[in-house]
Amino acid sequence: MVEQCREYAEAVAKEAEYRERGIVLDLEAYEHSRRNASSVRCCLTLAGIALGSDLPDEIIDHPDFHTMHIAATDMVCWANASTSH
């Protein structure tokens, strides 16, 4: 959770720098940046904590779990982007 919050804060600062400098990222770089600059990853982890979920490391570290986590984050980010502009 702490690492995700740190990555979030760094990504938000980087996103602000891009905006200030007029930098437009390509789609792949935007997706990566947006994943970290949204609070979705922190919220998913916090929701798990609030629900008392205590998944073992072998599940959390599994590539399929990571893929699902990215997919959920991307869905929220794209839904937000499509309704924000």
GROMACS elastic network, one bead per residue, 0.5 to 0.9 nm:
[ bonds ]
;  ai    aj funct       b0    kb
    1     4     6  0.51182   500
    1     5     6  0.62502   500
    1     6     6  0.86552   500
    1    41     6  0.88391   500
    1    42     6  0.65174   500
    1    45     6  0.65926   500
    1    46     6  0.76188   500
    2     5     6  0.51546   500
    2     6     6  0.62099   500
    2     7     6  0.86508   500
    2    42     6  0.88018   500
    3     6     6  0.50706   500
    3     7     6  0.61487   500
    3     8     6  0.85151   500
    4     7     6  0.50701   500
    4     8     6  0.60347   500
    4     9     6  0.86671   500
    4    36     6  0.80609   500
    4    39     6  0.88519   500
    4    41     6  0.68553   500
    4    42     6  0.59284   500
    4    45     6  0.87769   500
    5     9     6  0.62152   500
    5    10     6  0.86268   500
    5    39     6  0.81644   500
    5    41     6  0.86148   500
    5    42     6  0.63480   500
    6     9     6  0.52299   500
    6    10     6  0.62360   500
    6    11     6  0.85618   500
    7    10     6  0.51429   500
    7    11     6  0.59946   500
    7    12     6  0.85640   500
    7    36     6  0.63272   500
    7    37     6  0.79502   500
    8    11     6  0.51164   500
    8    12     6  0.61333   500
    8    13     6  0.86402   500
    8    35     6  0.87026   500
    8    36     6  0.52051   500
    8    37     6  0.52381   500
    8    38     6  0.69007   500
    8    39     6  0.66467   500
    8    41     6  0.84854   500
    8    42     6  0.80022   500
    9    12     6  0.52476   500
    9    13     6  0.63287   500
    9    14     6  0.86955   500
    9    36     6  0.85121   500
    9    37     6  0.73845   500
   10    13     6  0.52053   500
   10    14     6  0.62002   500
   10    15     6  0.86338   500
   10    36     6  0.84048   500
   10    37     6  0.79230   500
   11    15     6  0.59884   500
   11    16     6  0.85245   500
   11    33     6  0.65543   500
   11    34     6  0.79800   500
   11    35     6  0.88326   500
   11    36     6  0.56789   500
   11    38     6  0.84063   500
   12    15     6  0.50335   500
   12    16     6  0.62178   500
   12    17     6  0.86312   500
   12    33     6  0.87131   500
   12    34     6  0.88301   500
   12    36     6  0.78050   500
   12    38     6  0.78791   500
   13    16     6  0.51361   500
   13    17     6  0.62914   500
   13    18     6  0.87970   500
   13    37     6  0.84648   500
   14    18     6  0.62684   500
   14    19     6  0.86875   500
   14    33     6  0.84687   500
   14    37     6  0.85037   500
   15    18     6  0.50717   500
   15    19     6  0.62803   500
   15    20     6  0.86394   500
   15    33     6  0.74434   500
   15    34     6  0.83374   500
   15    37     6  0.71763   500
   16    19     6  0.50704   500
   16    20     6  0.60946   500
   16    21     6  0.85807   500
   17    20     6  0.50555   500
   17    21     6  0.60972   500
   17    22     6  0.84083   500
   17    23     6  0.83147   500
   18    21     6  0.52284   500
   18    22     6  0.58939   500
   18    24     6  0.71395   500
   18    25     6  0.83916   500
   19    22     6  0.50799   500
   19    23     6  0.61837   500
   19    24     6  0.78880   500
   20    23     6  0.77950   500
   24    30     6  0.83018   500
   25    28     6  0.79176   500
   25    29     6  0.57372   500
   25    30     6  0.53837   500
   25    33     6  0.88909   500
   26    29     6  0.54488   500
   26    30     6  0.59626   500
   26    31     6  0.86501   500
   27    31     6  0.61199   500
   27    32     6  0.86738   500
   28    31     6  0.52642   500
   28    32     6  0.64033   500
   28    33     6  0.86580   500
   29    32     6  0.51940   500
   29    33     6  0.60531   500
   29    34     6  0.84294   500
   30    33     6  0.50555   500
   30    34     6  0.58154   500
   30    35     6  0.84485   500
   31    34     6  0.51050   500
   31    35     6  0.61230   500
   31    36     6  0.88410   500
   31    74     6  0.76157   500
   31    77     6  0.86561   500
   32    35     6  0.53622   500
   32    36     6  0.67911   500
   32    37     6  0.87780   500
   33    36     6  0.54887   500
   33    37     6  0.60251   500
   33    38     6  0.86072   500
   34    38     6  0.58734   500
   34    74     6  0.83460   500
   34    77     6  0.70566   500
   35    38     6  0.56411   500
   35    39     6  0.81252   500
   35    40     6  0.75369   500
   35    41     6  0.75811   500
   35    70     6  0.77549   500
   35    73     6  0.63714   500
   35    74     6  0.66120   500
   35    77     6  0.70874   500
   36    39     6  0.72538   500
   36    40     6  0.81605   500
   36    41     6  0.74156   500
   37    40     6  0.86205   500
   38    41     6  0.73751   500
   38    42     6  0.85509   500
   38    73     6  0.83562   500
   38    77     6  0.70698   500
   39    42     6  0.53830   500
   39    43     6  0.60856   500
   39    44     6  0.86961   500
   40    44     6  0.60435   500
   40    45     6  0.85719   500
   40    72     6  0.85001   500
   40    73     6  0.57870   500
   40    74     6  0.88896   500
   40    76     6  0.73552   500
   40    77     6  0.78994   500
   41    44     6  0.52347   500
   41    45     6  0.63563   500
   41    46     6  0.85805   500
   41    69     6  0.77968   500
   41    70     6  0.84346   500
   41    72     6  0.89320   500
   41    73     6  0.65130   500
   42    45     6  0.52254   500
   42    46     6  0.60151   500
   42    47     6  0.85107   500
   43    47     6  0.59147   500
   43    48     6  0.85106   500
   44    47     6  0.50893   500
   44    48     6  0.63299   500
   44    49     6  0.87718   500
   44    69     6  0.83459   500
   44    72     6  0.89706   500
   44    73     6  0.85350   500
   45    48     6  0.51232   500
   45    49     6  0.63622   500
   45    50     6  0.86991   500
   46    49     6  0.50126   500
   46    50     6  0.60787   500
   46    51     6  0.85351   500
   47    50     6  0.50112   500
   47    51     6  0.60795   500
   47    52     6  0.85637   500
   47    53     6  0.85315   500
   48    51     6  0.51545   500
   48    52     6  0.62663   500
   48    53     6  0.50580   500
   48    54     6  0.75940   500
   48    55     6  0.88535   500
   49    52     6  0.50915   500
   49    53     6  0.57362   500
   49    54     6  0.73993   500
   50    53     6  0.75548   500
   51    54     6  0.89545   500
   55    58     6  0.82210   500
   55    59     6  0.64413   500
   55    60     6  0.66379   500
   56    59     6  0.55568   500
   56    60     6  0.65254   500
   56    61     6  0.86715   500
   57    61     6  0.56999   500
   57    62     6  0.81476   500
   58    61     6  0.52787   500
   58    62     6  0.59466   500
   59    62     6  0.51044   500
   59    63     6  0.86398   500
   59    64     6  0.86385   500
   59    65     6  0.66519   500
   60    63     6  0.83498   500
   60    65     6  0.60897   500
   60    66     6  0.71666   500
   61    64     6  0.86265   500
   61    65     6  0.70766   500
   61    66     6  0.70047   500
   62    65     6  0.53524   500
   62    66     6  0.64150   500
   62    67     6  0.88109   500
   63    66     6  0.50072   500
   63    67     6  0.61473   500
   63    68     6  0.86820   500
   64    68     6  0.62131   500
   64    69     6  0.85668   500
   65    68     6  0.51178   500
   65    69     6  0.61428   500
   65    70     6  0.86800   500
   66    69     6  0.50376   500
   66    70     6  0.62501   500
   66    71     6  0.86059   500
   67    70     6  0.51897   500
   67    71     6  0.61356   500
   67    72     6  0.86606   500
   68    72     6  0.61118   500
   68    73     6  0.85171   500
   69    72     6  0.52396   500
   69    73     6  0.61913   500
   69    74     6  0.86021   500
   70    73     6  0.50459   500
   70    74     6  0.60139   500
   70    75     6  0.85629   500
   71    74     6  0.50824   500
   71    75     6  0.61396   500
   71    76     6  0.87470   500
   72    75     6  0.51900   500
   72    76     6  0.64540   500
   72    77     6  0.86946   500
   73    76     6  0.53545   500
   73    77     6  0.61668   500
   73    78     6  0.86379   500
   74    78     6  0.59300   500
   74    79     6  0.83365   500
   75    78     6  0.53198   500
   75    79     6  0.60253   500
   75    80     6  0.84819   500
   76    79     6  0.51498   500
   76    80     6  0.60788   500
   76    81     6  0.85623   500
   77    80     6  0.51106   500
   77    81     6  0.60759   500
   77    82     6  0.85725   500
   78    82     6  0.59427   500
   78    83     6  0.85608   500
   79    82     6  0.52402   500
   79    83     6  0.63841   500
   79    84     6  0.85697   500
   80    83     6  0.54032   500
   80    84     6  0.59411   500
   80    85     6  0.89101   500
   81    84     6  0.51405   500
   81    85     6  0.65711   500
   82    85     6  0.63215   500
